[in-house]
């Protein structure tokens, strides 16, 4: 007898092995029809999976959190089948699920183009309507290699040859199409209804530029048409908000091929940077952090001691001088440990908090670079706290309050907290990781925070709390982190003297609120769509004259406001005032100050907002007071 325990605690017994689909059918025909997959003892499986012993079972329908991954995985196979139907001879390589969809790489006699996508998508719809059953078979590595080589799928054969010889491989078939895949997949193609192909790109085979260039087709898939349409609307809105487009319109920064992944900041963009940096600098001061500055380049021996060499060297830039090898820092933490090590610290000195706007470099693949959201050179609002075990909870809860205030001030009110747990590979033993993970859980409980746990996603030296912010169009961005580290201080010789006059290693907390300044500013641009809050705007006001007779007064107003610390420009061009207003409205300048003869004679300005609201005339002092109230 086999007992199946369902999520509601009820049990069903069967006198022989039973498939997930059969269990669903025993509960009711509606569930049998809705079943997309199953979850047996926490493992995601096909509905054809045979349960041969007592087990806990979840039936995965479109209401289940894992349903979307199964649908997207299956839709990738739908894409590959459609391509091969329309373009015989096209070879399939890999087709993983990614955020919001999937892609598949193809080797073909010519690159695929955007013009190919409509026909491929229509063929996908036809295959879906056919309701082809999806079946799984198992082969040995050698059998699978021969199978695909006989089909002319050389790329797939190469993938299989890199797999250990004793490993059995699963193959999934639907109609005439078969592919190597771990699965699981939906039981039939008619379960796939809501999808769209998005774009075509080039991708080197196995990411190596020495290999053949393949065609990568990206798609998105959802559980229903409503979700698909909502996503497509979000994509359309995201294109309007693209930080690179707005940066060009507002003259904020640019990137160029001679410096891939590095940013050229223009005066207006750098003024936004300075507002963010000075705001965060005040957070440092108000919360007891001493600001430090550490070298950009350090001997690789230090990176070996810290553990970065073993876990991170592929992402580091190197240089040499006088037969010594140095690395540009990818992180700031080892430098901060060196500052802590200068001088003898007592337990009474702890916690010691260091903050740095630390410039870092990481050798990101060129294909992963994206505007200022993914770069090779970036600056972090990085901080490290050296404390005792007993101080961890208070420091983490205080940091949480700081972070939530910062996010609210920048306009983010929907924030989710996640806890990233031990990865592979990692430093340290399980006991140390148990202690570190529980320390963060205790701090989150003390802060009254609900959180989601992410197994395997921590840093190699410690678990971390992550802050995920939802923007104005519903996208989620991971920003701040708080990481507890029991290992790096010991590896780098950081010590303090405890109350028993014994030397001990402090706990090191790694914290950042906005993370990469570049990325954060890119997110701010897209969140606000370039319509900056007045306190953040690169230009807070523009003073415009109606005729040349008011040019001197307009420029005097600009100077007066600039001397008070506001970011103000004057537009004295010999253009009609309506033209000037339209132009600066399109530039999303918060306030437009118009001066004619009456304003000049009375020492006033006529104030308009970028939204077209007429605030009337006011003195320069009154306008300065109004603008000042919008500062944080």
C-alpha positions as CSV (number, residue, x, y, z in Angstrom):
1,X,0.0,0.0,0.0
2,X,1.3,3.5,-1.0
3,X,0.2,6.5,1.1
4,X,0.1,9.9,-0.6
5,X,-0.1,12.9,1.7
6,X,-1.7,16.0,0.1
7,X,-1.0,19.7,1.1
8,X,-4.1,19.9,3.2
9,X,-2.9,16.9,5.3
10,X,-5.3,14.4,3.8
11,X,-4.1,11.0,2.7
12,X,-4.9,8.8,-0.2
13,X,-3.9,5.2,-0.4
14,X,-3.1,3.1,-3.5
15,X,-2.4,-0.6,-3.7
16,X,0.2,-0.2,-6.4
17,X,2.6,2.5,-7.8
18,X,0.7,5.5,-9.1
19,X,1.5,8.4,-11.3
20,X,0.9,12.1,-10.4
21,X,-1.8,12.2,-13.1
22,X,-3.6,9.2,-11.6
23,X,-3.6,10.8,-8.2
24,X,-5.0,14.0,-9.7
25,X,-7.7,12.0,-11.5
26,X,-8.6,10.2,-8.2
27,X,-9.3,13.6,-6.6
28,X,-11.5,14.8,-9.5
29,X,-11.7,15.3,-13.3
30,X,-11.3,19.1,-12.9
31,X,-7.9,18.7,-11.2
32,X,-6.8,16.0,-13.6
33,X,-7.4,18.4,-16.5
34,X,-5.7,21.3,-14.8
35,X,-2.6,19.4,-13.7
36,X,0.6,20.7,-15.3
37,X,3.1,18.9,-13.2
38,X,3.6,17.5,-9.7
39,X,5.8,18.1,-6.7
40,X,6.8,14.8,-4.9
41,X,8.6,15.3,-1.6
42,X,9.6,18.8,-2.8
43,X,10.9,17.7,-6.2
44,X,9.2,19.0,-9.3
45,X,8.2,16.2,-11.7
46,X,6.1,15.4,-14.7
47,X,2.4,14.3,-14.3
48,X,3.6,10.9,-15.7
49,X,6.1,10.5,-12.8
50,X,5.5,7.2,-11.1
51,X,5.3,7.3,-7.3
52,X,6.5,4.0,-5.8
53,X,6.6,4.7,-2.1
54,X,4.9,6.8,0.5
55,X,5.3,10.5,-0.4
56,X,4.0,14.0,0.0
57,X,2.5,15.3,-3.2
58,X,1.4,18.7,-4.5
59,X,-0.5,18.9,-7.8
60,X,0.9,21.8,-9.8
61,X,-1.8,23.7,-11.5
62,X,-1.7,27.3,-12.9
63,X,-2.3,28.5,-9.3
64,X,0.9,26.9,-8.0
65,X,4.1,29.0,-7.6
66,X,6.1,26.6,-9.7
67,X,3.6,26.5,-12.6
68,X,5.2,29.4,-14.5
69,X,8.6,27.8,-14.7
70,X,7.2,24.5,-16.0
71,X,5.2,26.4,-18.7
72,X,8.2,28.5,-19.8
73,X,10.4,25.5,-19.9
74,X,7.8,23.7,-22.1
75,X,7.3,26.7,-24.3
76,X,11.0,26.8,-25.1
77,X,10.6,23.3,-26.6
78,X,7.6,24.6,-28.5
79,X,9.8,27.2,-30.0
80,X,12.5,24.7,-31.0
81,X,10.0,22.4,-32.6
82,X,8.5,25.3,-34.6
83,X,11.9,26.4,-35.8
84,X,12.8,23.0,-37.0
85,X,9.4,22.5,-38.8
86,X,9.9,25.8,-40.7
87,X,13.6,25.6,-41.1
88,X,14.8,22.0,-41.6
89,X,18.4,21.7,-40.8
90,X,18.4,24.1,-37.9
91,X,20.2,22.6,-34.9
92,X,19.0,23.2,-31.4
93,X,21.6,23.9,-28.7
94,X,20.4,25.1,-25.3
95,X,17.1,26.6,-24.2
96,X,16.8,27.7,-20.6
97,X,14.2,29.5,-18.6
98,X,15.1,33.1,-17.8
99,X,13.4,36.0,-16.0
100,X,9.9,36.5,-17.6
101,X,10.5,33.9,-20.3
102,X,13.0,31.7,-22.1
103,X,15.4,31.6,-25.0
104,X,16.8,29.0,-27.4
105,X,20.1,29.1,-29.4
106,X,20.0,27.7,-32.9
107,X,22.7,26.9,-35.4
108,X,21.5,27.5,-39.0
109,X,22.8,28.3,-42.4
110,X,21.9,32.0,-41.9
111,X,21.2,34.1,-38.8
112,X,17.5,34.4,-37.9
113,X,16.1,38.0,-38.0
114,X,13.1,39.8,-36.4
115,X,11.3,39.2,-39.7
116,X,11.3,35.4,-39.0
117,X,9.6,35.7,-35.7
118,X,5.9,36.1,-36.7
119,X,6.0,32.9,-38.8
120,X,7.7,31.0,-36.0
121,X,5.2,32.2,-33.5
122,X,2.3,31.2,-35.7
123,X,3.8,27.7,-36.0
124,X,4.1,27.5,-32.3
125,X,0.4,28.2,-31.9
126,X,-0.4,25.5,-34.4
127,X,1.7,22.9,-32.5
128,X,0.1,24.0,-29.3
129,X,-3.4,23.5,-30.8
130,X,-2.4,20.0,-31.9
131,X,-2.3,19.0,-28.3
132,X,0.7,16.7,-28.8
133,X,1.4,14.5,-25.8
134,X,4.8,15.2,-24.1
135,X,6.7,12.0,-23.1
136,X,9.9,11.3,-21.3
137,X,12.4,8.6,-22.0
138,X,15.8,7.7,-20.4
139,X,19.0,6.8,-22.3
140,X,22.6,6.3,-21.3
141,X,25.1,8.9,-22.3
142,X,26.4,6.9,-25.3
143,X,22.9,6.1,-26.5
144,X,21.9,9.7,-26.3
145,X,25.0,10.8,-28.1
146,X,24.4,8.4,-31.0
147,X,20.7,9.3,-31.0
148,X,21.4,13.1,-31.6
149,X,24.3,12.6,-33.8
150,X,22.2,10.4,-36.1
151,X,19.7,13.3,-36.2
152,X,22.4,15.7,-37.3
153,X,22.3,17.5,-33.9
154,X,26.1,17.9,-33.5
155,X,25.8,20.6,-30.8
156,X,23.5,18.5,-28.7
157,X,25.9,15.6,-29.0
158,X,28.8,17.8,-27.8
159,X,26.7,18.8,-24.8
160,X,26.1,15.2,-23.9
161,X,29.7,14.1,-24.4
162,X,30.7,16.6,-21.6
163,X,28.4,14.7,-19.1
164,X,29.8,11.9,-17.0
165,X,29.5,8.5,-18.7
166,X,27.6,6.8,-15.9
167,X,24.8,9.4,-15.8
168,X,21.4,8.5,-17.3
169,X,19.9,11.3,-19.4
170,X,16.2,12.2,-19.9
171,X,14.8,13.0,-23.3
172,X,11.5,14.7,-24.0
173,X,9.5,14.2,-27.1
174,X,6.4,15.8,-28.6
175,X,5.4,14.8,-32.1
176,X,8.5,14.6,-34.3
177,X,10.6,16.7,-31.9
178,X,12.9,15.3,-29.2
179,X,15.3,17.2,-27.0
180,X,17.7,16.5,-24.1
181,X,16.2,18.0,-21.0
182,X,15.9,17.5,-17.2
183,X,12.3,18.6,-17.3
184,X,9.7,18.6,-16.0
185,X,7.3,19.6,-18.8
186,X,3.5,20.0,-19.2
187,X,1.7,16.8,-20.2
188,X,0.6,18.1,-23.7
189,X,1.3,21.1,-25.9
190,X,-2.3,22.4,-25.6
191,X,-1.4,23.5,-22.0
192,X,0.7,26.3,-23.7
193,X,-1.5,29.2,-24.7
194,X,-0.1,32.5,-23.7
195,X,3.3,33.3,-25.3
196,X,5.1,35.7,-27.6
197,X,8.5,35.9,-29.3
198,X,10.3,39.0,-28.3
199,X,13.6,39.4,-30.1
200,X,16.6,37.8,-31.9
201,X,20.3,38.2,-30.8
202,X,23.6,36.6,-31.5
203,X,25.3,34.3,-29.1
204,X,28.6,32.4,-29.3
205,X,28.4,28.7,-28.8
206,X,29.3,28.1,-25.1
207,X,29.9,31.8,-24.7
208,X,33.3,31.6,-26.4
209,X,34.0,34.2,-29.1
210,X,36.3,31.7,-30.9
211,X,33.2,29.5,-31.5
212,X,30.5,29.8,-34.1
213,X,27.9,32.6,-33.7
214,X,24.4,31.2,-33.1
215,X,21.0,32.8,-33.3
216,X,19.3,33.3,-30.0
217,X,15.5,33.7,-30.0
218,X,14.0,35.2,-26.9
219,X,10.3,34.6,-25.9
220,X,8.0,35.2,-23.0
221,X,5.3,32.9,-21.7
222,X,2.6,33.3,-19.1
223,X,-0.2,31.3,-17.6
224,X,-3.0,33.3,-19.3
225,X,-3.5,36.1,-21.8
226,X,-4.2,38.6,-19.1
227,X,-0.8,38.2,-17.6
228,X,0.8,38.2,-21.0
229,X,-0.9,41.4,-22.0
230,X,0.1,43.1,-18.7
231,X,3.7,42.1,-19.3
232,X,3.7,43.4,-22.8
233,X,2.3,46.7,-21.6
234,X,5.1,46.8,-18.9
235,X,7.7,46.2,-21.6
236,X,6.2,49.0,-23.7
237,X,6.3,51.3,-20.7
238,X,9.9,50.2,-19.8
239,X,11.0,51.2,-23.3
240,X,9.7,54.7,-22.8
241,X,11.5,54.8,-19.4
242,X,14.8,53.3,-20.7
243,X,17.5,55.1,-18.7
244,X,19.7,55.3,-21.7
245,X,17.1,57.1,-23.8
246,X,16.2,59.6,-20.9
247,X,20.0,60.1,-20.2
248,X,20.4,61.2,-23.8
249,X,17.4,63.5,-23.7
250,X,18.5,65.1,-20.4
251,X,22.3,65.0,-21.2
252,X,23.2,62.9,-18.1
253,X,25.9,60.5,-19.2
254,X,27.1,58.4,-22.1
255,X,28.9,55.1,-22.8
256,X,31.3,54.4,-25.7
257,X,33.1,51.4,-27.1
258,X,36.5,52.5,-26.0
259,X,35.5,52.0,-22.4
260,X,33.0,49.1,-22.3
261,X,31.1,49.0,-19.1
262,X,32.4,52.4,-17.9
263,X,30.5,55.6,-17.6
264,X,31.2,59.1,-18.9
265,X,29.2,61.3,-16.5
266,X,28.1,64.7,-17.9
267,X,27.5,67.8,-15.6
268,X,23.8,67.2,-15.2
269,X,24.2,63.5,-14.5
270,X,27.0,64.1,-12.1
271,X,24.8,66.6,-10.2
272,X,22.3,63.8,-9.7
273,X,25.1,61.6,-8.5
274,X,26.2,64.2,-6.0
275,X,22.7,64.6,-4.6
276,X,22.5,60.8,-4.0
277,X,26.0,60.7,-2.6
278,X,25.6,63.6,-0.2
279,X,22.3,62.2,0.9
280,X,23.9,58.8,1.6
281,X,26.9,60.6,3.3
282,X,24.4,62.1,5.7
283,X,23.0,58.7,6.4
284,X,26.6,57.6,7.3
285,X,27.0,60.5,9.7
286,X,23.6,60.2,11.3
287,X,24.1,56.4,12.0
288,X,27.7,56.5,13.4
289,X,29.8,55.5,10.4
290,X,33.2,56.9,9.9
291,X,33.9,57.5,6.2
292,X,37.1,56.0,4.9
293,X,38.9,55.7,1.6
294,X,41.0,52.7,0.6
295,X,43.3,51.9,-2.4
296,X,41.9,50.8,-5.8
297,X,44.7,48.3,-6.3
298,X,45.9,45.7,-3.9
299,X,48.5,42.9,-4.1
300,X,46.9,39.6,-5.1
301,X,48.3,38.0,-1.9
302,X,45.7,39.9,0.1
303,X,42.9,38.7,-2.2
304,X,44.1,35.1,-1.7
305,X,44.0,35.6,2.1
306,X,40.5,37.0,1.9
307,X,39.2,34.2,-0.2
308,X,38.3,36.3,-3.2
309,X,41.1,34.7,-5.3
310,X,39.6,31.2,-5.0
311,X,36.0,32.3,-5.5
312,X,36.2,35.4,-7.7
313,X,39.4,35.6,-9.7
314,X,37.6,35.2,-13.1
315,X,35.7,38.5,-12.3
316,X,38.8,40.5,-11.4
317,X,41.1,42.8,-13.4
318,X,44.9,42.5,-12.9
319,X,47.9,44.5,-13.5
320,X,51.7,44.2,-12.7
321,X,54.5,46.4,-11.5
322,X,58.0,45.6,-10.5
323,X,57.3,41.8,-10.8
324,X,54.3,42.0,-8.4
325,X,50.8,41.2,-9.5
326,X,48.0,43.5,-8.3
327,X,44.2,43.3,-8.7
328,X,41.7,46.2,-9.0
329,X,39.4,45.7,-6.1
330,X,36.0,44.0,-7.0
331,X,34.9,44.7,-3.4
332,X,35.8,47.0,-0.6
333,X,35.7,44.6,2.4
334,X,39.4,43.6,2.6
335,X,40.5,47.2,2.6
336,X,38.2,48.0,5.5
337,X,39.7,45.1,7.5
338,X,43.1,46.7,6.9
339,X,41.8,50.0,8.4
340,X,40.4,48.1,11.4
341,X,43.7,46.3,12.0
342,X,45.6,49.5,12.6
343,X,45.8,49.9,16.3
344,X,44.5,47.7,19.2
345,X,40.8,47.7,19.8
346,X,39.0,46.9,23.0
347,X,35.5,45.3,23.2
348,X,34.5,48.7,24.6
349,X,35.3,50.3,21.2
350,X,32.8,48.0,19.3
351,X,30.9,48.4,17.2
352,X,33.2,50.2,14.8
353,X,31.4,51.3,11.6
354,X,33.2,52.2,8.4
355,X,31.6,53.6,5.2
356,X,33.1,54.2,1.8
357,X,31.9,55.3,-1.6
358,X,34.3,52.7,-2.9
359,X,35.1,52.4,-6.6
360,X,35.2,48.8,-7.7
361,X,35.8,46.9,-11.0
362,X,34.5,43.6,-12.0
363,X,35.2,41.8,-15.3
364,X,31.6,41.3,-16.4
365,X,31.1,39.5,-19.8
366,X,30.5,42.1,-22.5
367,X,27.2,40.5,-23.4
368,X,25.9,41.1,-19.9
369,X,26.6,44.9,-19.9
370,X,23.5,47.0,-20.0
371,X,23.7,50.8,-19.8
372,X,24.5,51.8,-16.3
373,X,22.5,49.0,-14.8
374,X,25.3,46.4,-15.4
375,X,28.8,47.9,-15.7
376,X,32.4,46.9,-15.1
377,X,33.3,50.0,-13.1
378,X,31.0,51.1,-10.3
379,X,30.9,52.8,-6.9
380,X,29.2,51.3,-3.9
381,X,27.7,53.0,-0.8
382,X,29.6,50.3,1.0
383,X,29.9,49.9,4.8
384,X,31.3,47.4,7.2
385,X,30.5,47.0,10.9
386,X,33.0,45.3,13.2
387,X,31.1,44.1,16.3
388,X,30.8,41.3,18.9
389,X,28.4,38.3,18.5
390,X,26.0,40.0,20.9
391,X,25.8,43.2,18.9
392,X,24.8,41.6,15.6
393,X,21.1,41.7,16.2
394,X,21.0,45.4,17.2
395,X,23.2,46.4,14.2
396,X,21.1,44.5,11.7
397,X,17.8,45.8,13.0
398,X,19.1,49.4,13.0
399,X,20.3,48.9,9.4
400,X,16.9,47.6,8.4
401,X,15.3,50.8,9.7
402,X,17.9,52.9,7.9
403,X,17.4,51.1,4.6
404,X,13.6,51.4,4.7
405,X,13.8,55.1,5.3
406,X,16.2,55.6,2.4
407,X,14.0,53.7,0.0
408,X,10.9,55.7,1.0
409,X,12.8,59.0,0.5
410,X,13.7,58.0,-3.0
411,X,10.1,57.0,-3.8
412,X,10.1,53.2,-3.2
413,X,7.4,52.0,-0.9
414,X,7.0,48.3,-2.0
415,X,10.0,46.5,-0.5
416,X,10.4,42.7,0.0
417,X,13.0,41.2,2.3
418,X,14.8,37.9,1.3
419,X,17.4,35.9,3.1
420,X,20.1,34.3,0.8
421,X,21.5,31.2,2.4
422,X,24.8,29.1,2.0
423,X,26.0,28.6,-1.6
424,X,28.3,26.1,-3.2
425,X,31.2,26.6,-3.1
426,X,31.7,28.5,0.1
427,X,34.2,29.1,2.9
428,X,33.8,27.8,6.4
429,X,32.1,24.8,8.0
430,X,28.4,24.1,8.5
431,X,28.4,25.1,12.1
432,X,29.7,28.6,11.2
433,X,27.0,28.9,8.5
434,X,24.3,27.7,10.9
435,X,25.4,30.4,13.4
436,X,25.5,33.1,10.7
437,X,22.1,32.3,9.2
438,X,20.4,32.1,12.5
439,X,21.9,35.5,13.5
440,X,20.2,37.1,10.5
441,X,16.9,35.3,11.2
442,X,17.0,36.5,14.8
443,X,17.6,40.1,13.7
444,X,14.7,40.0,11.2
445,X,12.4,38.5,13.8
446,X,13.4,41.3,16.2
447,X,12.7,43.9,13.5
448,X,9.2,42.4,12.9
449,X,10.0,41.6,9.3
450,X,8.5,38.9,7.1
451,X,11.0,37.3,4.7
452,X,11.5,34.7,2.0
453,X,14.5,32.4,2.1
454,X,16.7,31.8,-1.0
455,X,18.7,28.5,-0.6
456,X,22.1,28.6,-2.2
457,X,22.2,32.3,-3.1
458,X,24.4,33.7,-0.3
459,X,27.9,35.1,-0.7
460,X,30.8,32.7,-0.5
461,X,31.7,34.1,2.9
462,X,28.3,34.5,4.5
463,X,24.5,34.6,4.2
464,X,22.9,37.9,3.4
465,X,19.6,39.8,3.7
466,X,18.5,41.3,0.4
467,X,16.1,44.1,-0.2
468,X,14.0,43.8,-3.4
469,X,12.2,47.0,-4.5
470,X,9.2,47.2,-6.8
471,X,9.3,50.2,-9.2
472,X,6.5,52.3,-10.7
473,X,5.7,49.8,-13.4
474,X,5.9,46.7,-11.3
475,X,9.5,45.5,-11.9
476,X,11.5,44.2,-9.0
477,X,15.1,45.3,-8.4
478,X,17.5,43.8,-5.8
479,X,19.3,46.7,-4.1
480,X,20.6,46.7,-0.5
481,X,22.2,43.9,1.4
482,X,23.3,43.0,4.9
483,X,25.7,40.1,5.2
484,X,27.1,38.5,8.4
485,X,30.6,37.2,8.1
486,X,32.4,35.2,10.7
487,X,35.3,34.2,8.4
488,X,37.0,37.1,6.7
489,X,38.1,38.8,9.9
490,X,39.9,35.6,11.0
491,X,41.4,35.1,7.5
492,X,42.8,38.7,7.5
493,X,43.9,38.8,11.2
494,X,41.4,41.3,12.5
495,X,41.2,41.2,16.3
496,X,40.0,43.0,19.4
497,X,40.6,42.4,23.1
498,X,37.5,41.1,25.0
499,X,36.5,41.7,28.6
500,X,38.8,38.8,29.7
501,X,41.8,40.4,28.0
502,X,41.7,37.7,25.4
503,X,42.2,38.4,21.7
504,X,39.1,37.6,19.6
505,X,38.0,38.0,16.0
506,X,35.1,40.4,15.5
507,X,32.0,39.6,13.5
508,X,32.1,41.6,10.2
509,X,28.8,42.9,8.8
510,X,28.9,43.9,5.1
511,X,26.1,46.4,4.3
512,X,25.0,48.5,1.4
513,X,21.7,50.4,1.0
514,X,21.7,51.5,-2.6
515,X,24.5,49.2,-3.7
516,X,26.1,50.3,-7.0
517,X,25.5,54.1,-7.4
518,X,25.5,53.7,-11.1
519,X,22.8,51.0,-11.1
520,X,20.8,52.9,-8.5
521,X,20.7,56.0,-10.5
522,X,19.7,54.0,-13.6
523,X,16.8,52.5,-11.6
524,X,15.8,56.0,-10.3
525,X,15.7,57.3,-13.9
526,X,13.4,54.5,-15.0
527,X,11.3,54.5,-11.8
528,X,10.6,58.3,-12.1
529,X,10.6,58.2,-15.9
530,X,13.0,61.1,-15.8
531,X,10.4,63.2,-14.0
532,X,12.7,63.8,-11.0
533,X,11.4,64.9,-7.6
534,X,12.6,68.5,-7.3
535,X,15.2,67.6,-4.7
536,X,16.8,65.1,-7.0
537,X,16.5,66.9,-10.4
538,X,19.7,67.7,-12.2
539,X,18.1,71.2,-13.0
540,X,15.6,72.3,-10.4
541,X,14.5,75.4,-12.2
542,X,15.1,77.4,-15.4
543,X,14.7,81.2,-15.5
544,X,13.4,82.4,-18.9
545,X,13.1,86.0,-20.2
546,X,10.4,87.1,-22.5
547,X,12.5,89.8,-24.3
548,X,16.1,90.9,-24.1
549,X,15.0,93.7,-21.8
550,X,14.7,91.2,-18.9
551,X,17.9,89.2,-19.6
552,X,19.9,90.9,-16.8
553,X,17.1,90.3,-14.3
554,X,16.7,86.7,-15.4
555,X,20.4,86.0,-14.9
556,X,20.4,87.8,-11.6
557,X,17.6,85.5,-10.4
558,X,19.7,82.5,-11.5
559,X,22.8,83.7,-9.6
560,X,20.8,84.4,-6.5
561,X,19.3,80.9,-6.4
562,X,22.5,79.2,-7.4
563,X,24.3,81.0,-4.6
564,X,21.8,79.5,-2.2
565,X,22.7,76.0,-3.3
566,X,19.9,75.3,-5.9
567,X,20.6,73.9,-9.3
568,X,19.2,76.6,-11.6
569,X,19.9,77.6,-15.2
570,X,18.8,80.6,-17.3
571,X,17.6,80.5,-20.9
572,X,18.3,83.9,-22.4
573,X,17.9,82.9,-26.0
574,X,16.1,85.1,-28.5
575,X,13.2,82.7,-28.8
576,X,9.5,82.9,-28.1
577,X,8.6,82.2,-24.5
578,X,6.2,79.5,-25.5
579,X,8.9,77.6,-27.3
580,X,11.2,77.9,-24.3
581,X,8.5,76.6,-21.9
582,X,7.7,73.6,-24.2
583,X,11.4,72.7,-24.5
584,X,12.1,72.8,-20.7
585,X,8.8,71.0,-20.0
586,X,10.0,68.2,-22.3
587,X,13.3,68.2,-20.3
588,X,11.1,67.6,-17.2
589,X,12.5,70.6,-15.3
590,X,10.4,70.9,-12.1
591,X,10.0,74.7,-12.1
592,X,9.9,77.2,-15.0
593,X,10.4,80.8,-13.9
594,X,9.3,83.4,-16.5
595,X,10.3,87.1,-16.2
596,X,8.8,89.9,-18.2
597,X,8.8,93.7,-17.6
598,X,6.3,93.5,-14.7
599,X,8.3,90.8,-12.9
600,X,11.6,92.7,-13.5
601,X,10.1,96.0,-12.2
602,X,8.7,94.3,-9.1
603,X,11.7,92.0,-8.4
604,X,9.4,88.9,-8.9
605,X,9.2,85.7,-11.0
606,X,6.2,84.0,-12.6
607,X,6.3,80.4,-11.5
608,X,5.0,77.4,-13.5
609,X,5.4,73.7,-12.9
610,X,6.4,71.2,-15.5
611,X,2.9,69.8,-15.2
612,X,1.5,73.2,-16.5
613,X,0.2,74.5,-13.2
614,X,0.5,78.3,-12.9
615,X,1.6,79.2,-9.3
616,X,1.4,82.9,-10.0
617,X,4.1,85.5,-9.3
618,X,6.3,85.4,-6.2
619,X,9.5,86.9,-4.8
620,X,12.7,85.2,-5.4
621,X,13.0,84.6,-1.6
622,X,9.5,83.1,-1.5
623,X,10.3,80.8,-4.4
624,X,13.6,79.8,-2.8
625,X,11.7,79.0,0.4
626,X,9.2,76.8,-1.5
627,X,12.0,74.9,-3.3
628,X,13.9,74.5,0.0
629,X,10.9,72.7,1.6
630,X,11.2,70.0,-1.1
631,X,14.8,69.1,0.0
632,X,15.3,66.1,2.2
